[in-house]
Amino acid sequence: MVDDLDRRIADIQKEIKATPYHKGTEHHIGRLKARLAKLKDEKIKKAIKKGGSGVGFAVKKVGEVTVVLVGPPSVGKSTLINQLARTTSKVGAYAFTTTSVIPGMMSYKGAKIQIFDVPGLVAGASEGKGRGREVISQVRSADLIILMIEPIASETEKNLKKELYEAGIRLDENPPQILINKKRKGGLKILATTKLSLTRETIKKIAEEFRLENAEIVIREDVTMERLIDALADNRIYLPSLLVINKIDQLRLEELENIKDKFAGQKAVFISSLKNWGLEELKEMVWEELGLIRVYLKKKSQEPDFQSPFILKKGQNFKNLLEQISICEKETFKSAKIYGPSAKYPGQEVSLDFQPQDEEIVNFV
């Protein structure tokens, strides 16, 4: 039985398909796409609320960062997390072995990287099917998504990305360069720093669908309808991803080379979680995609402790590092001396706003 929400979604999709696209209809199609996006978001929220709290999904984030393994049932996620993080995730050669989130902790280069093994993602997961509501909820809290597929499953990557996209998760995209300043009055004012393909009327009509009637919208890219809608919606998440092709031990050498050619140019790692092949390369790519760096503390006249680095993300500074450190009178530090790869000479003095590189050595003064 089709409920009212599904019927409204279908009606709008039908109208969009039947409407010829040109400048005269652009604002009408824009309004329809905005309504469609809002209805789909409503359906996702409904599915999540309908399912209740679930079992095994209230998992606390620990460690520096969190990685979530996403893939169809029986792709080998449980075997992989057991190899990487020494968990006790149940393994079986049949669908839906994992029925709750299994957390594990991978140690790499001194960082504690939490990994979640979640139930297999199936078609309709964005609408709550196959425990999709719980999986999507966990994915949205991640720092990195690993999409895991088998070599012969040619459509699996596309289907996984589709389900995540429908759930408001944007993989390997930057957020739209759009700034929205809400006002109490004055109507809608559209400012652009670049030439726009969309008309201002279209932009206003889409904004009005989100009940944005008084605001200043500053646009810094030639935005599409979809990107504009993403900027106006309140549930979009932007995450990096890695593609992992598992079970390469089942391939002949010629087949493996053909698969590698197929995924050339993508951020892809070829592994066998069962045979422990390719896992060191995977760890290094996870490290790179997370953008982590190591910083070693040095006290005056002492060698740094290379066994216990502090972990930062690229772009963070020494102020961020001090927030991690439990030492007395750290508020008195005004600068730092560096001895690592960024230093022009050993002991160069820099401000606390300085952004270190990987394996930086620092002495706060």
PENOR-V978263 format. One line per field, one symbol per residue. ss: DSSP state (H for helix, E for strand, - for the rest). phi: phi as a letter, one per 30 degrees, with the letter a starting at -180 (. if undefined). burial: I if it has 9 or more other C-alpha atoms within 8 Angstrom, else O. Layout:
# PENOR-V978263
ss = ???
phi = ???
burial = ???
This chain:
# PENOR-V978263
ss = ---HHHHHHHHHHHHHHH-------HHHHHHHHHHHHHHHHHHHHHHHHH--------------EEEEEEE-----HHHHHHHHH----------------EEEEEEE--EEEEEEE-------HHH-HHHHHHHHHHH----EEEEEEE-----HHHHHHHHHHH--EEE------EEEEE-----EEEEE-------HHHHHHHHHH-----EEEEE-----HHHHHHHH----EEEEEEEEEE-HHH--HHHHHHHHHH-----EEE-E----E-HHHHHHHHHHHH-EEEEEE------------EEEE----HHHHHHH-----HHH--EEEE---------EEEE--------EEEEE-
phi = .dddddddddddedddddcdcaedcedddedddddddddddddddddddddidibicdcddbidbbccdbadeidjddddddddbhcbddcadadiddcbdcdbbccbhicccdbccceedceiedcjdhidedddedddcdcaccdcbcedddcdeddddddddddiccchbdeedbcccdbdajicbccbcbdcdddddddddddddchccbacccccbdddeddddddddcbdbcbdbbccccidddcdedddddddddcejcdbbcbbddciciddddedddedddicbcbcdbceibdddddbdccbcejdbdddddddccbdhddddcabccbcddddaeiecbddddcdcdidcbbdb
burial = OOOOOOIIIOOIIOOIOOOOOOOOIIIIIIIIIIIIIIIIIOIIOOIIOOIOOOOOIOOOOOIIIIIIIIIIIIIIIIIIIIIIIIIOIOOOOOOIIIOIIIIIIIIOOIIIIIIIIIIIIIOIIIIIIIIIIIIIOIIOOIIIIIIIIIIOOOOIIOIIIOIIIIIIIIIOOOOIOIOOOOOOOOOIOIOIOOOIOIOOOIIIIIIIIIOIOIIIIIIIIIIOIOIIIIIOIOOIOIIIIIIIIIIIOOIOOOOIOOIOOOOOOOOIIIIIIOOIOIIOOIIOOIIOIIOIIIIIIIIOOOOIIOOOIIIIIIOIIIOIIOOOOOOOOOOOIOIIIIIIOIIOOOOIOIOIOOIIIIIIIIIIO
